[in-house]
Amino acid sequence: MGRDNKQGRSNNKDSLPQTPKNLKIKPGDIREEFAKEFEELEKTTPKAKRK
């Protein structure tokens, strides 16, 4: 194996370095966040006409 084939555990495996701390969602607020997202999606999608 070459030097770049590192098999060890990464130090950043449990964190999301690309997500700023002020944008992370608390575990208790996830359902509320999903409800807001679905509400916005429902408002923007056109309703299909029923016959």
PDB file of N, H, CA, C and O in Angstrom:
ATOM      1  N   MET A   1       0.831  -1.193   0.000  1.00  0.00           N
ATOM      2  CA  MET A   1       0.000   0.000   0.000  1.00  0.00           C
ATOM      3  C   MET A   1       0.869   1.249   0.000  1.00  0.00           C
ATOM      4  O   MET A   1       1.974   1.257   0.543  1.00  0.00           O
ATOM      5  N   GLY A   2       0.358   2.283  -0.609  1.00  0.00           N
ATOM      6  H   GLY A   2      -0.539   2.277  -1.050  1.00  0.00           H
ATOM      7  CA  GLY A   2       1.082   3.542  -0.654  1.00  0.00           C
ATOM      8  C   GLY A   2       0.870   4.356   0.605  1.00  0.00           C
ATOM      9  O   GLY A   2       0.085   3.983   1.477  1.00  0.00           O
ATOM     10  N   ARG A   3       1.559   5.443   0.690  1.00  0.00           N
ATOM     11  H   ARG A   3       2.197   5.746  -0.018  1.00  0.00           H
ATOM     12  CA  ARG A   3       1.455   6.303   1.872  1.00  0.00           C
ATOM     13  C   ARG A   3       0.080   6.959   2.000  1.00  0.00           C
ATOM     14  O   ARG A   3      -0.356   7.258   3.112  1.00  0.00           O
ATOM     15  N   ASP A   4      -0.600   7.185   0.895  1.00  0.00           N
ATOM     16  H   ASP A   4      -0.246   6.942  -0.009  1.00  0.00           H
ATOM     17  CA  ASP A   4      -1.875   7.884   0.937  1.00  0.00           C
ATOM     18  C   ASP A   4      -3.052   6.975   1.289  1.00  0.00           C
ATOM     19  O   ASP A   4      -4.175   7.461   1.421  1.00  0.00           O
ATOM     20  N   ASN A   5      -2.830   5.692   1.442  1.00  0.00           N
ATOM     21  H   ASN A   5      -1.918   5.297   1.334  1.00  0.00           H
ATOM     22  CA  ASN A   5      -3.913   4.764   1.748  1.00  0.00           C
ATOM     23  C   ASN A   5      -4.031   4.597   3.260  1.00  0.00           C
ATOM     24  O   ASN A   5      -3.773   3.520   3.798  1.00  0.00           O
ATOM     25  N   LYS A   6      -4.418   5.657   3.925  1.00  0.00           N
ATOM     26  H   LYS A   6      -4.628   6.532   3.488  1.00  0.00           H
ATOM     27  CA  LYS A   6      -4.525   5.654   5.381  1.00  0.00           C
ATOM     28  C   LYS A   6      -5.837   4.975   5.790  1.00  0.00           C
ATOM     29  O   LYS A   6      -6.905   5.360   5.314  1.00  0.00           O
ATOM     30  N   GLN A   7      -5.765   3.989   6.650  1.00  0.00           N
ATOM     31  H   GLN A   7      -4.898   3.676   7.037  1.00  0.00           H
ATOM     32  CA  GLN A   7      -6.943   3.227   7.049  1.00  0.00           C
ATOM     33  C   GLN A   7      -7.443   3.586   8.438  1.00  0.00           C
ATOM     34  O   GLN A   7      -8.453   3.040   8.882  1.00  0.00           O
ATOM     35  N   GLY A   8      -6.766   4.486   9.134  1.00  0.00           N
ATOM     36  H   GLY A   8      -5.945   4.929   8.773  1.00  0.00           H
ATOM     37  CA  GLY A   8      -7.133   4.834  10.505  1.00  0.00           C
ATOM     38  C   GLY A   8      -8.372   5.703  10.585  1.00  0.00           C
ATOM     39  O   GLY A   8      -8.862   6.208   9.575  1.00  0.00           O
ATOM     40  N   ARG A   9      -8.872   5.869  11.800  1.00  0.00           N
ATOM     41  H   ARG A   9      -8.474   5.458  12.620  1.00  0.00           H
ATOM     42  CA  ARG A   9     -10.059   6.690  12.044  1.00  0.00           C
ATOM     43  C   ARG A   9      -9.684   8.172  11.972  1.00  0.00           C
ATOM     44  O   ARG A   9      -8.655   8.589  12.503  1.00  0.00           O
ATOM     45  N   SER A  10     -10.511   8.937  11.326  1.00  0.00           N
ATOM     46  H   SER A  10     -11.348   8.597  10.895  1.00  0.00           H
ATOM     47  CA  SER A  10     -10.282  10.371  11.178  1.00  0.00           C
ATOM     48  C   SER A  10     -10.681  11.104  12.455  1.00  0.00           C
ATOM     49  O   SER A  10     -11.607  10.687  13.150  1.00  0.00           O
ATOM     50  N   ASN A  11      -9.987  12.189  12.761  1.00  0.00           N
ATOM     51  H   ASN A  11      -9.235  12.528  12.196  1.00  0.00           H
ATOM     52  CA  ASN A  11     -10.328  12.998  13.932  1.00  0.00           C
ATOM     53  C   ASN A  11     -11.628  13.767  13.724  1.00  0.00           C
ATOM     54  O   ASN A  11     -12.307  14.091  14.698  1.00  0.00           O
ATOM     55  N   ASN A  12     -11.985  14.064  12.489  1.00  0.00           N
ATOM     56  H   ASN A  12     -11.433  13.801  11.698  1.00  0.00           H
ATOM     57  CA  ASN A  12     -13.179  14.853  12.194  1.00  0.00           C
ATOM     58  C   ASN A  12     -14.381  13.999  11.800  1.00  0.00           C
ATOM     59  O   ASN A  12     -15.363  14.521  11.273  1.00  0.00           O
ATOM     60  N   LYS A  13     -14.315  12.713  12.046  1.00  0.00           N
ATOM     61  H   LYS A  13     -13.517  12.289  12.474  1.00  0.00           H
ATOM     62  CA  LYS A  13     -15.386  11.821  11.601  1.00  0.00           C
ATOM     63  C   LYS A  13     -16.723  12.141  12.273  1.00  0.00           C
ATOM     64  O   LYS A  13     -17.764  12.038  11.624  1.00  0.00           O
ATOM     65  N   ASP A  14     -16.726  12.523  13.546  1.00  0.00           N
ATOM     66  H   ASP A  14     -15.880  12.607  14.073  1.00  0.00           H
ATOM     67  CA  ASP A  14     -17.963  12.776  14.274  1.00  0.00           C
ATOM     68  C   ASP A  14     -18.467  14.208  14.123  1.00  0.00           C
ATOM     69  O   ASP A  14     -19.558  14.520  14.601  1.00  0.00           O
ATOM     70  N   SER A  15     -17.715  15.077  13.478  1.00  0.00           N
ATOM     71  H   SER A  15     -16.829  14.823  13.089  1.00  0.00           H
ATOM     72  CA  SER A  15     -18.144  16.468  13.339  1.00  0.00           C
ATOM     73  C   SER A  15     -18.430  16.780  11.875  1.00  0.00           C
ATOM     74  O   SER A  15     -18.015  16.050  10.975  1.00  0.00           O
ATOM     75  N   LEU A  16     -19.129  17.853  11.662  1.00  0.00           N
ATOM     76  H   LEU A  16     -19.465  18.446  12.393  1.00  0.00           H
ATOM     77  CA  LEU A  16     -19.408  18.321  10.312  1.00  0.00           C
ATOM     78  C   LEU A  16     -18.695  19.657  10.133  1.00  0.00           C
ATOM     79  O   LEU A  16     -19.293  20.703  10.386  1.00  0.00           O
ATOM     80  N   PRO A  17     -17.447  19.652   9.708  1.00  0.00           N
ATOM     81  CA  PRO A  17     -16.694  20.895   9.637  1.00  0.00           C
ATOM     82  C   PRO A  17     -17.249  21.888   8.622  1.00  0.00           C
ATOM     83  O   PRO A  17     -16.962  23.081   8.718  1.00  0.00           O
ATOM     84  N   GLN A  18     -18.037  21.426   7.654  1.00  0.00           N
ATOM     85  H   GLN A  18     -18.270  20.457   7.576  1.00  0.00           H
ATOM     86  CA  GLN A  18     -18.568  22.348   6.659  1.00  0.00           C
ATOM     87  C   GLN A  18     -19.816  23.076   7.147  1.00  0.00           C
ATOM     88  O   GLN A  18     -20.286  23.994   6.475  1.00  0.00           O
ATOM     89  N   THR A  19     -20.368  22.689   8.306  1.00  0.00           N
ATOM     90  H   THR A  19     -19.987  21.943   8.852  1.00  0.00           H
ATOM     91  CA  THR A  19     -21.565  23.326   8.842  1.00  0.00           C
ATOM     92  C   THR A  19     -21.189  24.241  10.002  1.00  0.00           C
ATOM     93  O   THR A  19     -20.697  23.757  11.021  1.00  0.00           O
ATOM     94  N   PRO A  20     -21.406  25.545   9.876  1.00  0.00           N
ATOM     95  CA  PRO A  20     -21.107  26.454  10.985  1.00  0.00           C
ATOM     96  C   PRO A  20     -21.993  26.159  12.194  1.00  0.00           C
ATOM     97  O   PRO A  20     -23.125  25.700  12.040  1.00  0.00           O
ATOM     98  N   LYS A  21     -21.485  26.420  13.380  1.00  0.00           N
ATOM     99  H   LYS A  21     -20.566  26.793  13.505  1.00  0.00           H
ATOM    100  CA  LYS A  21     -22.228  26.118  14.604  1.00  0.00           C
ATOM    101  C   LYS A  21     -23.554  26.858  14.677  1.00  0.00           C
ATOM    102  O   LYS A  21     -24.522  26.325  15.220  1.00  0.00           O
ATOM    103  N   ASN A  22     -23.622  28.076  14.144  1.00  0.00           N
ATOM    104  H   ASN A  22     -22.836  28.509  13.703  1.00  0.00           H
ATOM    105  CA  ASN A  22     -24.873  28.827  14.218  1.00  0.00           C
ATOM    106  C   ASN A  22     -25.928  28.307  13.241  1.00  0.00           C
ATOM    107  O   ASN A  22     -27.086  28.715  13.333  1.00  0.00           O
ATOM    108  N   LEU A  23     -25.570  27.425  12.312  1.00  0.00           N
ATOM    109  H   LEU A  23     -24.629  27.094  12.237  1.00  0.00           H
ATOM    110  CA  LEU A  23     -26.533  26.867  11.363  1.00  0.00           C
ATOM    111  C   LEU A  23     -26.958  25.445  11.710  1.00  0.00           C
ATOM    112  O   LEU A  23     -27.841  24.889  11.057  1.00  0.00           O
ATOM    113  N   LYS A  24     -26.347  24.858  12.719  1.00  0.00           N
ATOM    114  H   LYS A  24     -25.630  25.310  13.249  1.00  0.00           H
ATOM    115  CA  LYS A  24     -26.718  23.500  13.108  1.00  0.00           C
ATOM    116  C   LYS A  24     -28.078  23.508  13.785  1.00  0.00           C
ATOM    117  O   LYS A  24     -28.438  24.471  14.462  1.00  0.00           O
ATOM    118  N   ILE A  25     -28.832  22.430  13.601  1.00  0.00           N
ATOM    119  H   ILE A  25     -28.539  21.648  13.051  1.00  0.00           H
ATOM    120  CA  ILE A  25     -30.170  22.306  14.173  1.00  0.00           C
ATOM    121  C   ILE A  25     -30.083  21.405  15.400  1.00  0.00           C
ATOM    122  O   ILE A  25     -29.455  20.346  15.361  1.00  0.00           O
ATOM    123  N   LYS A  26     -30.714  21.830  16.483  1.00  0.00           N
ATOM    124  H   LYS A  26     -31.224  22.689  16.515  1.00  0.00           H
ATOM    125  CA  LYS A  26     -30.737  21.018  17.694  1.00  0.00           C
ATOM    126  C   LYS A  26     -31.576  19.767  17.437  1.00  0.00           C
ATOM    127  O   LYS A  26     -32.547  19.832  16.683  1.00  0.00           O
ATOM    128  N   PRO A  27     -31.229  18.628  18.043  1.00  0.00           N
ATOM    129  CA  PRO A  27     -31.993  17.396  17.812  1.00  0.00           C
ATOM    130  C   PRO A  27     -33.476  17.528  18.148  1.00  0.00           C
ATOM    131  O   PRO A  27     -34.305  16.888  17.500  1.00  0.00           O
ATOM    132  N   GLY A  28     -33.827  18.328  19.127  1.00  0.00           N
ATOM    133  H   GLY A  28     -33.154  18.848  19.653  1.00  0.00           H
ATOM    134  CA  GLY A  28     -35.229  18.488  19.494  1.00  0.00           C
ATOM    135  C   GLY A  28     -36.016  19.342  18.515  1.00  0.00           C
ATOM    136  O   GLY A  28     -37.246  19.313  18.523  1.00  0.00           O
ATOM    137  N   ASP A  29     -35.326  20.103  17.671  1.00  0.00           N
ATOM    138  H   ASP A  29     -34.326  20.127  17.664  1.00  0.00           H
ATOM    139  CA  ASP A  29     -35.996  21.018  16.744  1.00  0.00           C
ATOM    140  C   ASP A  29     -36.096  20.474  15.322  1.00  0.00           C
ATOM    141  O   ASP A  29     -36.530  21.185  14.417  1.00  0.00           O
ATOM    142  N   ILE A  30     -35.705  19.237  15.123  1.00  0.00           N
ATOM    143  H   ILE A  30     -35.352  18.658  15.859  1.00  0.00           H
ATOM    144  CA  ILE A  30     -35.682  18.684  13.769  1.00  0.00           C
ATOM    145  C   ILE A  30     -37.088  18.561  13.190  1.00  0.00           C
ATOM    146  O   ILE A  30     -37.308  18.895  12.026  1.00  0.00           O
ATOM    147  N   ARG A  31     -38.036  18.088  13.987  1.00  0.00           N
ATOM    148  H   ARG A  31     -37.857  17.817  14.933  1.00  0.00           H
ATOM    149  CA  ARG A  31     -39.409  17.935  13.474  1.00  0.00           C
ATOM    150  C   ARG A  31     -40.000  19.282  13.077  1.00  0.00           C
ATOM    151  O   ARG A  31     -40.692  19.391  12.065  1.00  0.00           O
ATOM    152  N   GLU A  32     -39.728  20.291  13.865  1.00  0.00           N
ATOM    153  H   GLU A  32     -39.165  20.203  14.687  1.00  0.00           H
ATOM    154  CA  GLU A  32     -40.216  21.635  13.549  1.00  0.00           C
ATOM    155  C   GLU A  32     -39.602  22.137  12.244  1.00  0.00           C
ATOM    156  O   GLU A  32     -40.282  22.752  11.422  1.00  0.00           O
ATOM    157  N   GLU A  33     -38.320  21.870  12.065  1.00  0.00           N
ATOM    158  H   GLU A  33     -37.768  21.370  12.732  1.00  0.00           H
ATOM    159  CA  GLU A  33     -37.635  22.298  10.848  1.00  0.00           C
ATOM    160  C   GLU A  33     -38.208  21.583   9.625  1.00  0.00           C
ATOM    161  O   GLU A  33     -38.434  22.207   8.588  1.00  0.00           O
ATOM    162  N   PHE A  34     -38.445  20.271   9.745  1.00  0.00           N
ATOM    163  H   PHE A  34     -38.262  19.763  10.587  1.00  0.00           H
ATOM    164  CA  PHE A  34     -39.037  19.528   8.632  1.00  0.00           C
ATOM    165  C   PHE A  34     -40.437  20.040   8.317  1.00  0.00           C
ATOM    166  O   PHE A  34     -40.808  20.143   7.148  1.00  0.00           O
ATOM    167  N   ALA A  35     -41.213  20.360   9.342  1.00  0.00           N
ATOM    168  H   ALA A  35     -40.911  20.276  10.291  1.00  0.00           H
ATOM    169  CA  ALA A  35     -42.562  20.880   9.129  1.00  0.00           C
ATOM    170  C   ALA A  35     -42.515  22.196   8.349  1.00  0.00           C
ATOM    171  O   ALA A  35     -43.331  22.421   7.454  1.00  0.00           O
ATOM    172  N   LYS A  36     -41.564  23.058   8.689  1.00  0.00           N
ATOM    173  H   LYS A  36     -40.901  22.875   9.416  1.00  0.00           H
ATOM    174  CA  LYS A  36     -41.420  24.325   7.961  1.00  0.00           C
ATOM    175  C   LYS A  36     -41.036  24.081   6.504  1.00  0.00           C
ATOM    176  O   LYS A  36     -41.562  24.727   5.598  1.00  0.00           O
ATOM    177  N   GLU A  37     -40.109  23.137   6.286  1.00  0.00           N
ATOM    178  H   GLU A  37     -39.681  22.612   7.022  1.00  0.00           H
ATOM    179  CA  GLU A  37     -39.676  22.833   4.926  1.00  0.00           C
ATOM    180  C   GLU A  37     -40.831  22.284   4.089  1.00  0.00           C
ATOM    181  O   GLU A  37     -41.011  22.685   2.939  1.00  0.00           O
ATOM    182  N   PHE A  38     -41.615  21.365   4.664  1.00  0.00           N
ATOM    183  H   PHE A  38     -41.469  21.038   5.598  1.00  0.00           H
ATOM    184  CA  PHE A  38     -42.743  20.793   3.930  1.00  0.00           C
ATOM    185  C   PHE A  38     -43.816  21.838   3.658  1.00  0.00           C
ATOM    186  O   PHE A  38     -44.457  21.811   2.607  1.00  0.00           O
ATOM    187  N   GLU A  39     -44.013  22.750   4.590  1.00  0.00           N
ATOM    188  H   GLU A  39     -43.492  22.772   5.443  1.00  0.00           H
ATOM    189  CA  GLU A  39     -44.990  23.816   4.394  1.00  0.00           C
ATOM    190  C   GLU A  39     -44.571  24.721   3.232  1.00  0.00           C
ATOM    191  O   GLU A  39     -45.399  25.094   2.400  1.00  0.00           O
ATOM    192  N   GLU A  40     -43.289  25.072   3.180  1.00  0.00           N
ATOM    193  H   GLU A  40     -42.616  24.769   3.856  1.00  0.00           H
ATOM    194  CA  GLU A  40     -42.786  25.891   2.080  1.00  0.00           C
ATOM    195  C   GLU A  40     -42.902  25.150   0.753  1.00  0.00           C
ATOM    196  O   GLU A  40     -43.262  25.743  -0.264  1.00  0.00           O
ATOM    197  N   LEU A  41     -42.598  23.859   0.764  1.00  0.00           N
ATOM    198  H   LEU A  41     -42.305  23.378   1.590  1.00  0.00           H
ATOM    199  CA  LEU A  41     -42.682  23.059  -0.448  1.00  0.00           C
ATOM    200  C   LEU A  41     -44.122  22.974  -0.940  1.00  0.00           C
ATOM    201  O   LEU A  41     -44.376  23.047  -2.143  1.00  0.00           O
ATOM    202  N   GLU A  42     -45.054  22.819  -0.022  1.00  0.00           N
ATOM    203  H   GLU A  42     -44.848  22.759   0.954  1.00  0.00           H
ATOM    204  CA  GLU A  42     -46.465  22.723  -0.382  1.00  0.00           C
ATOM    205  C   GLU A  42     -46.968  24.037  -0.984  1.00  0.00           C
ATOM    206  O   GLU A  42     -47.803  24.027  -1.888  1.00  0.00           O
ATOM    207  N   LYS A  43     -46.467  25.152  -0.492  1.00  0.00           N
ATOM    208  H   LYS A  43     -45.788  25.161   0.242  1.00  0.00           H
ATOM    209  CA  LYS A  43     -46.886  26.457  -1.015  1.00  0.00           C
ATOM    210  C   LYS A  43     -46.361  26.694  -2.428  1.00  0.00           C
ATOM    211  O   LYS A  43     -47.031  27.334  -3.238  1.00  0.00           O
ATOM    212  N   THR A  44     -45.177  26.189  -2.727  1.00  0.00           N
ATOM    213  H   THR A  44     -44.632  25.670  -2.069  1.00  0.00           H
ATOM    214  CA  THR A  44     -44.547  26.480  -4.011  1.00  0.00           C
ATOM    215  C   THR A  44     -44.958  25.522  -5.119  1.00  0.00           C
ATOM    216  O   THR A  44     -44.912  25.900  -6.289  1.00  0.00           O
ATOM    217  N   THR A  45     -45.359  24.294  -4.795  1.00  0.00           N
ATOM    218  H   THR A  45     -45.397  23.987  -3.844  1.00  0.00           H
ATOM    219  CA  THR A  45     -45.713  23.338  -5.838  1.00  0.00           C
ATOM    220  C   THR A  45     -47.148  23.559  -6.284  1.00  0.00           C
ATOM    221  O   THR A  45     -48.039  23.709  -5.448  1.00  0.00           O
ATOM    222  N   PRO A  46     -47.381  23.580  -7.586  1.00  0.00           N
ATOM    223  CA  PRO A  46     -48.755  23.758  -8.073  1.00  0.00           C
ATOM    224  C   PRO A  46     -49.581  22.497  -7.826  1.00  0.00           C
ATOM    225  O   PRO A  46     -49.082  21.378  -7.940  1.00  0.00           O
ATOM    226  N   LYS A  47     -50.822  22.698  -7.493  1.00  0.00           N
ATOM    227  H   LYS A  47     -51.227  23.607  -7.401  1.00  0.00           H
ATOM    228  CA  LYS A  47     -51.723  21.575  -7.248  1.00  0.00           C
ATOM    229  C   LYS A  47     -52.179  20.999  -8.589  1.00  0.00           C
ATOM    230  O   LYS A  47     -52.444  21.743  -9.533  1.00  0.00           O
ATOM    231  N   ALA A  48     -52.268  19.676  -8.664  1.00  0.00           N
ATOM    232  H   ALA A  48     -52.054  19.071  -7.897  1.00  0.00           H
ATOM    233  CA  ALA A  48     -52.761  19.016  -9.872  1.00  0.00           C
ATOM    234  C   ALA A  48     -54.286  19.086  -9.894  1.00  0.00           C
ATOM    235  O   ALA A  48     -54.946  18.934  -8.866  1.00  0.00           O
ATOM    236  N   LYS A  49     -54.823  19.317 -11.075  1.00  0.00           N
ATOM    237  H   LYS A  49     -54.287  19.441 -11.910  1.00  0.00           H
ATOM    238  CA  LYS A  49     -56.278  19.394 -11.197  1.00  0.00           C
ATOM    239  C   LYS A  49     -56.874  17.993 -11.214  1.00  0.00           C
ATOM    240  O   LYS A  49     -56.381  17.101 -11.905  1.00  0.00           O
ATOM    241  N   ARG A  50     -57.932  17.816 -10.450  1.00  0.00           N
ATOM    242  H   ARG A  50     -58.332  18.541  -9.889  1.00  0.00           H
ATOM    243  CA  ARG A  50     -58.632  16.531 -10.435  1.00  0.00           C
ATOM    244  C   ARG A  50     -59.826  16.598 -11.367  1.00  0.00           C
ATOM    245  O   ARG A  50     -60.468  17.640 -11.502  1.00  0.00           O
ATOM    246  N   LYS A  51     -60.114  15.490 -11.999  1.00  0.00           N
ATOM    247  H   LYS A  51     -59.593  14.643 -11.889  1.00  0.00           H
ATOM    248  CA  LYS A  51     -61.277  15.436 -12.895  1.00  0.00           C
ATOM    249  C   LYS A  51     -62.437  14.766 -12.221  1.00  0.00           C
ATOM    250  O   LYS A  51     -63.504  14.629 -12.819  1.00  0.00           O
TER     251      LYS A  51
END
